Amino acid sequence: MNINGQTQLFGIIGHPVAHSLSPAMHNGAFAAMGINGIYVPMDTVDSTTAVAGLRSLGFVGVSVTVPHKVAVMEHLDEIDPVAQRIGAVNTLLFRRKPGEEEVVVRGFNTDWLGSNLALADRMQLAGSRVLVLGAGGGAKGVCFGLVEAGAEVIITNRTEEKGRVLADWLGCDFVPATGLADIHADALVNTTSVGMEPNSADIAIDPDLLNHFSVVMDIVYAPLRTRLLQEAENAGCRTIDGLSMLVNQAAVQLKIWTGKKPPIDVMRRALEKELEQRKSRK
């Protein structure tokens, strides 16, 4: 990579952010696309000063991760209507008005598109029935996307009150964990952190229930082949790993930033290589 005065600046803000896979993925994409750009992780606890600094430093595009997806919105000039409805932003676009010094910052949300695109590779979303495990930030984007695509969504969550709040917001059904044995659906999506390293032996649902679903997706990507996905394969389900959603949402980000078609295969390979390198360093 030849960094010079023409290099475009991109990055990700969050806290913590050192673990992020996004730099490997986006920098791999820039190289494949012939874009003179660099994507860097920026750990920040203050979204106010972060946005002000990014404006003045001439950044082109920035990803936003926890805990700033909601707080950052009050510092933006424009918010995409879908992101406004979701109530969270994960993508920033910086543009200078022609002939002016003012930098306009616009916010988008690509998380919901990432999950929809990943699921659409394995199934028809419109008219489908999907059980979503969890009611946190990840679940919000996944459920919103499914509803937008015309799917019937059922939400379950360990904390019933939180799960019912999300279900009410989307107009979906909620089912407590004790009622899962009666649920049959086209797909199951785990949006919780259950099964993530170092607790990779954990699973968010009774494995005996997995034959109730045709497709199982897990947004956890460390490990890439979670216990949930292993058990789902054993039950005869088609599976989708956590990198699929990550790559697809990032591809939409790249399209917003550059206007060009993103090299999804290259981005996927860059992620897999980075995961392997991290595993070898342990």
N, C-alpha and C positions, 0 to 999 in steps of 0.2 A: 504494500500500500504506500503510495507516494503522497504524503501529506504536505500541502503547500497553502499558499494564500487563497486559492480557489476552492479549497476543500469545504464541502457543506457539512454543517454540524447537526447531528441527531443524537438522541439519547433517551434514557429512561430515568424518571425520578421516583423515589420511594424510600421507605425505611423499614427494614433493611433492604438493600438492593444488590449486594455483592454476589448473591447466589443466582441472580437472574441469568437465564439462557438467552435473553433477547439480543445482547451484543453479538454473540456468535452467529445467530440467525440473520440479523440485519446486515452485519458486515459481510457475511458470505453472499447475501443477495446483492449488495452494492458492487462487489467485485464481479459477480456474474453479469450484472446489468451495465457494467462500464461506467458507473456513477462515482465521481470523485467525492465520496462522502465517508464520514466516520460516525459510528454510533457508540456512545459511552455511557456507563452506569454512573448515576449521580445520587449519592445518599443524602437526603435532606429531610429534616423534621418539620420544616416550615414551608408550606406551599406558597405563602405570600411572597416571601423573598425569592423563592425559587423561580416563580413566573416572571418577576421583575428582572432577575438576573438573566434568564433565558431570552427575554425581549432584547436586552441591551447587548448581549453577546452575539446576536445574529443567528440563533438556532432556526432551523427550517422545520423540523418535526420532532416531537417528543412523545414517548409513551409514559403513561401514568399508572402506577401500581399502588398497592396499599401502603400507607393509610390515606392517600390523597385523592382518591377518585371522586369523592363528594366535595371535600373542602376546596379543591382547586377551582370548582365551578364559579365561585364568587369573584374570581380574579380574571375571568375571561371576558372578551368583548362580544363574542357570539357563541352560541351553543346550538348544535344541530338539533332539530326538533325531536328526533328519536332519543338522543342522549338526554334531552330535557325531560322526556317522559319517563325514562328509566331512572333518572336522578343520579346518574354517575357518568363520569368521563374517563376514558382510558387513552385518548389520543389528542394531541395538540398540534395544530397547524399554525405556523407563524408566517404572515405575509405583510410586506410593506406596501402601502398604497402608492400607486404610480405618482411620481413627482413629489411625494411627501416623505417625511422622516418617521411618521407614526407607524408603529408595528401593530397589526391587528392579530389577535390570538383567538382562534376558533377551536371549540372542543367537540369531539365526536366520541361515540362508543362503538367499538367493533367487536366486543366480547360476544354479543348475541349473534352476530353474523358468523363468528368463528365456530360456535357450537352448532348452529344450523347447517353450515356447510359440511362440517365433520359428520353429522348425522345423515345428511342428505346423500352421502356417498354409500350408505348402507340401506336406506329406506325412504319411503315416500312420507313426507311430513304432514301434508294436508290430509286431514281425516284420521290421522293416527292417534293412538292413545299412549301416553308416556308417563311413567312414574319417575319423579325426581326426588332424590335423597338429599336433604339439606335445605336451609333457608337463609344462607348467608349471601355475601356479595356475588359469589359465583353462581348460586342458584337463581338469583334475581335476573341476571343476564340470560342464562339458559332458558328459564321459564318464559321470560318475555319473548325471546326469539321463537320458541315453540308456539306460543299463543298467536304471535304475528303470522306464523306459517300455517295456521289453521289446525293445529293439533289440540287434542283434549289433554290437559295436564293435570296430574294428581301429585300433590306435594306431601311428603312425610318428613318429619324432623324430630330430633330428640327432644327439643324444647317445644312443646305443643303451641304455646302462645305465639312464639316467633313464627312458627310455621303457618299458623292461621292468619297472621297479619299479612304475610306474603300471598297466601291463597286468596284472601279477601281483596287485596290490591289488584290481582290479576283476574279475579272472577273464576278461580279454579277450585277444585275440591281438595280438601285436606283429609288425610287418613292417619291416625296414630300408628305407631310401630306395632301395636298389638293387633292391628287389622290388616297387616300386609299379606297374611296367608290367603286372603280372599281376593287379592288384586291380581288380575291378569292384564297385560298390556303389550303393545308392540315393542316398546323399548323401556329400558331402565337407564337412568343417568345418575351417577354418583358425583355430587358437587361438593362433598365434604372432604376433609383431609384424612379421613380414616383409611389406613393402608399405606400412608406415606412413610418413607424412611424417617426414623429408624424403626417404626412400628409396622413393618411391611407384612407381618403375619396377621394383622387385623383385617376385618372385613365388615362393611357397613350393613350387610343384610344376610340373613340366614341362607347359606349356600343351597339348601334344599328348595328354596323358592325361585331359584334362577331359571328353572325350566318354565316359569310363567311368562318369560320374555323371549322375543326373537333376537333383539339387539341389546347389547350392554355397552355403555360408554362410561369411562372413568376419566375425570379431568386430572387426576393425580398422574404425574409423569416421573416420579422418583420413588419407587422403581417404575420403569416403563411398563413392565408386565406385572401389574399388581395382583394380589391374591384374588381380588374380585374378578379380574379378567381371566385368570387361570381357571377359576371355578366355573366361570361363564362358558369358557371354551369346552370344559368337560361336560357341561350341561347341553352342549350343542348350539350355543348362541353365537351369532356373529358379533365380534368385538371391535371397539374403537378405543385406542389408547389416548393418553393425555396430550401427546404431542400434536395430534390431529387438530384439536381446537386451538392450541397455541399457534401453530403454523398458519391456520386459516385466518385467525383474527389479525395476525401480523401482516399477512398478505394484503388484507384490506387496508391496513395502516399504510403500507408502502404505496398502494395505489393512490391514497389520499395525498401523500407527501410528494410523490413524483409524477403522478398521472400516467405511469407506465405499468404494463402487465408484470406482476411479480413472478419470479422463478420458484414456484412452490416446491418443486422437487429438490432444488439446490438448498432451499431453506430447511427442508426436512433432513437432508443429509448433514447439514451443518449442525443441527441440533443433536442428531444421533452421535456424531463425532465428538461433540463437546461432552455429552453424557458419558461416553466411553472413556475419554481422557480424565474426567473427574473421578470415575470409578477406579481407574488405574493409579490415581494419585493417593487414594485412601490407604 
